[in-house]
């Protein structure tokens, strides 16, 4: 009997990540036992295999799985959770007896029996979130009542969401990249960042109408809310997902709002804003013991080489030159 070849999961800041390869359907039943109560039925003769990469926290999980042989999974989510599945490579797979067409995203709830048949070669990425936590985070918006989360995740409604194919493709790629980082370098993916990425993905996939309802005044409100949040964490380099979660908008909405109001992407504008603030602080530095490193870190720049390069491109001089130039001028003024 073949045995599972399971990697040692890595845990950092409550993020659990790893991968597992199963070669036996009996062992396969235990792979995602924390999330599902389920069983695997092998449908074809021959070798069985399933490869899973996973990462998760107490209230969220992300995994990519690939099937090496035709099989059927049946079971249900444990607890009170939501699951969203984004196909990566489609064959003739079926959820609840229905083929997965291009541009359809299956979802499930705890208490709903899952029946999914997968052919060899099927790959997909799955997000699982605590239902109540998801509702609390996503039910309030700053650009109007455009997203009825309660209705979308109502167990009585359809379990197949019509999503634009490009949205599914972009987010499946982005989530796979996040998972690769989490498995390879778990220490570089903090729990909060991981959860923010998943919440942003869910909101972006579920609210296609939000951008069409963005007026200039709403765009301005989104930008102002974002700047307020960024100011509260001035010494940290926040990510787009952090901004989306705390302002509670989709990634696309945030991008459109910033392009409308300032003509830049959110990160471009916020980076240039932090650089300008660093420039002001370097010019105003009165204490001779102040270093460029101190001011850079105070504005969220931890990679000093990259900071100096960006700074020079905008202001035409190195930050050390700015500090030295104005320090010498202040010294001269004191002597006079």
Rosetta blueprint (number, residue, H / E / L):
1 X L
2 X L
3 X L
4 X L
5 X E
6 X E
7 X L
8 X L
9 X L
10 X E
11 X E
12 X E
13 X L
14 X L
15 X E
16 X E
17 X E
18 X E
19 X E
20 X E
21 X E
22 X E
23 X L
24 X L
25 X H
26 X H
27 X H
28 X H
29 X L
30 X L
31 X L
32 X L
33 X L
34 X L
35 X L
36 X E
37 X E
38 X E
39 X E
40 X E
41 X E
42 X E
43 X L
44 X L
45 X L
46 X L
47 X L
48 X L
49 X L
50 X E
51 X E
52 X E
53 X E
54 X E
55 X E
56 X E
57 X L
58 X L
59 X L
60 X E
61 X E
62 X E
63 X E
64 X E
65 X E
66 X E
67 X E
68 X L
69 X L
70 X L
71 X E
72 X E
73 X E
74 X E
75 X E
76 X E
77 X E
78 X L
79 X L
80 X L
81 X E
82 X E
83 X E
84 X E
85 X E
86 X E
87 X E
88 X E
89 X E
90 X L
91 X L
92 X L
93 X L
94 X E
95 X E
96 X L
97 X L
98 X E
99 X E
100 X L
101 X L
102 X L
103 X L
104 X E
105 X E
106 X E
107 X E
108 X E
109 X E
110 X L
111 X L
112 X L
113 X L
114 X E
115 X E
116 X E
117 X E
118 X E
119 X L
120 X L
121 X L
122 X L
123 X E
124 X E
125 X E
126 X E
127 X E
128 X E
129 X E
130 X E
131 X H
132 X H
133 X H
134 X H
135 X H
136 X H
137 X H
138 X H
139 X L
140 X L
141 X L
142 X L
143 X L
144 X L
145 X L
146 X L
147 X L
148 X L
149 X H
150 X H
151 X H
152 X H
153 X L
154 X L
155 X L
156 X L
157 X L
158 X L
159 X L
160 X E
161 X E
162 X E
163 X L
164 X L
165 X H
166 X H
167 X H
168 X H
169 X H
170 X H
171 X H
172 X H
173 X H
174 X H
175 X H
176 X H
177 X H
178 X H
179 X H
180 X H
181 X H
182 X H
183 X H
184 X H
185 X L
186 X H
187 X H
188 X H
189 X L
190 X L
191 X H
192 X H
193 X H
194 X H
195 X H
196 X H
197 X H
198 X H
199 X H
200 X H
201 X H
202 X H
203 X H
204 X H
205 X H
206 X H
207 X L
208 X L
209 X L
210 X L
211 X H
212 X H
213 X H
214 X L
215 X L
216 X H
217 X H
218 X H
219 X H
220 X H
221 X H
222 X H
223 X H
224 X H
225 X H
226 X H
227 X H
228 X H
229 X H
230 X H
231 X H
232 X H
233 X L
234 X L
235 X L
236 X L
237 X L
238 X L
239 X L
240 X H
241 X H
242 X H
243 X H
244 X H
245 X H
246 X H
247 X H
248 X L
249 X L
250 X L
251 X H
252 X H
253 X H
254 X H
255 X H
256 X H
257 X H
258 X H
259 X H
260 X H
261 X H
262 X L
263 X L
264 X L
265 X L
266 X H
267 X H
268 X H
269 X H
270 X H
271 X H
272 X H
273 X H
274 X H
275 X H
276 X H
277 X H
278 X H
279 X H
280 X H
281 X H
282 X H
283 X H
284 X H
285 X L
286 X L
287 X L
288 X L
289 X L
290 X L
291 X L
292 X H
293 X H
294 X H
295 X H
296 X H
297 X H
298 X H
299 X L
300 X L
301 X L
302 X L
303 X L
304 X H
305 X H
306 X H
307 X H
308 X H
309 X H
310 X H
311 X H
312 X H
313 X H
314 X H
315 X H
316 X L
317 X L
318 X L
319 X H
320 X H
321 X H
322 X H
323 X H
324 X H
325 X H
326 X H
327 X H
328 X H
329 X H
330 X H
331 X H
332 X H
333 X H
334 X H
335 X H
336 X L
